[in-house]
């Protein structure tokens, strides 16, 4: 972590973690949907 991150509130760090997790799950879902659509038109 950078030195400036120490003063960041816990809720803000958790919010970023949840946002990144949600985006990654969404991207994986889109990729899975595209692969299924491509294999079984």
N, C-alpha and C positions, 0 to 999 in steps of 0.2 A: 504494500500500500504506500501511497505517497504520504508525505507529512501532512498535507492539507486534509486528507480523508479522516484523520483522527477526530476532528471536530464535527464531522457530519453526523446528524442525528441517526439513531438506529432505524427509525421508521423510514427515513429516506433511503438508506442502504437496502433495507428489506424491500422497499418499493421497487428499486431498480432490479433486485434479484428476481422478484416476481414478474416484472415486466419482461426481462430477458428470457426467463423460463417460459412465459406464455408465448412470446414470439417464436421461440425455438419449437415449441409444441405445434404452433400454427403452421410453421414452415414444413415441419415433418408431415403434418396432416395433408398439406397441399401436395407435397411430393408423393406421398402414398396414393392420394386420389388420382394424380396424373399417371402414375405407373399402372394402377388398376385400370384406368380408362384406356391406356395405351395397349395393355395386354388383352383386355376383353372389351372390344368396341361394341 
